[in-house]
């Protein structure tokens, strides 16, 4: 259940960021990034490290 809450909050934050920038996220980017955040958070127990890692992963794939 915790994972689902994290994924939902992540997705909402990313949607808001893209909306405020006036951009549409590429297909699958939000799901993939938020899944990464959940996985990394479970591994590292550090939200900032998870966000940093997953942001780097997402931007390197673009």
Order of alpha helices (4+ residues) and beta strands (2+ residues): alpha-alpha-alpha
